Amino acid sequence: MQAFIVESTNRPGELARHAEAIASRGINLQVICLAFGQRGASAFLAQDEAGVRSALTDAGIGYREVPILTVGLEDRPGEAAKTARRLADAGVNIELLAPVDYGAGHKATFAIGVDKIEDARRALADQVTEWMVPAGAATGASTV
């Protein structure tokens, strides 16, 4: 699975422009957005990765692809820190860390975008779980 990361100026309408380019193709998205100072970044996750790639390219929106894996974490203090430490000790840089699903039993699923996917997969082998963006109607607050 890939995350499509778009960096842009932090101003009204940028996320709308990016999301609309993808939505015009009928692609369901999970969106993570962050602004910092004058810059912002959005990460788009979708089942139809080829469609996202094409939509962004056709709209002239620059992006970079970052491989992601999804991991299950207990919803309690320190779990994200432990996971980040395991990746750091394996020499893996984290480019994206975002919750994408909360299940029963205080378990959360996180998407982690990394620079070395196979090293990350080995380091977190006991935490890796399967997750996909729903293909149909929106199913969560952060799905667009």
N, C-alpha and C positions, 0 to 999 in steps of 0.2 A: 504494500500500500504506500502511496505517496501523499505528501502534503504539498500543496502549491502555495508558496509564500510570496506575497506581493508586498513590497515596500513602497510607501508613498508619502506625500506631504500630509500632515495632520490638519485636515480642513474638512468642513462640511461637504458631504456628498461623495467622498472618495470610496468608502465602503459600498455605498449604494451603486456607484458606477461599476465597480468590480462584480458585485453580486448580481446586478441586473444583466451583465454580459453573459453570465453563466445561466441565470434563471431563464433567459430567452431561449435556451436550448432544452428547457424542461428538466434540468438536472437538479436533484435534491442535494443539499449541502449541509455539512456541519461546518460552522464558521467560528474561528477564534480570532479575536481582534484586540490589538493593544496599541495605545498611543503613548509616545514618550517625547515630550518637548515638541519640536516642529515636525517630527517624523512619526509614522505609524506603520504598522504591519498587520496583515491579515493572513491567516492560514486557512485554506479551503481543503476540506476532505470530502470525497465523493466516491461512489462506486464507479461512476462513469469518468474515469481519469482521462481517457482520450478526449471526451467531450469537454472537460474543463480545460485541458491543454489547448484544444482548438478554439474554444470560446475566448480565452484570454489572449491567445496569439492573434486571432482575427480582430479583436477590439484594440490591439496595439498596447496591451497591458503587459508590462514586463513582470516576470516571475522567476522563481527558481524552485526546483523540485527537491524535496528532502524526503528520503525514505523514512517510514515510520513503522514501529511495531506497537502493539497494544499489550498492556500489562495489567494484571489485577493487583490492586493494593488494598490492604485493610484500611478502613476509614478511621484512622487514629493518628495521634501525633507521632511524627518521626518516620513514617513509612516512605514519604517522598524523599526525605533526606537519606535514608538507607539506600533507596534505589539509585539516587544521584551519586552517592559514594561508590556504589558497585560499578557504575558506568565510569566514573572518574578513575577508579583503580584499574579499569580495563583500558584506559586511554581513549575513551569515547567522549566526544563533545556532544552535549545536548543542545539542539537548536529549537526544540519545541517540546513543551510538557503541558498537557491540558487534559482535564477530565472530559470524558465523552459519554460516560454512562455510570449510573449508580444502581446497583442491584440490591437484592435483599441481603440481610445479614451483615450490614456494615462493610460491604465490599464495593470498591470503585474501580472503573476501568479508565486508564489513562492512555492517551496517544503520546508516544515519545518519538520525536524526530531527531535523528542522530546522523553523524558524519560517517560512522562505520557500522553499518547495519548488522553484519555477521558477527562482529565482536560484541555488539550490544545483545544480540540474540543469545550468544553463548553466556555472557555475563548474567543475563536475566532469565535463563532457561526455565527456572522454576516459577517464574511470574508471568511468562508470555501467555496470552489468551487470545482467542479469536473475537473480533468485533468488526462490524461493517456499518457504514452509514446506511440507514434505511433507503431503499430505492424509491419508495412511494411517498405517501403524504408525510408531512412533518410529524415527528413523534416526540419532540422535546423542545424546550425553550430555546436552545441554541441551534436548532435546525432551521434553515432558511429555505 
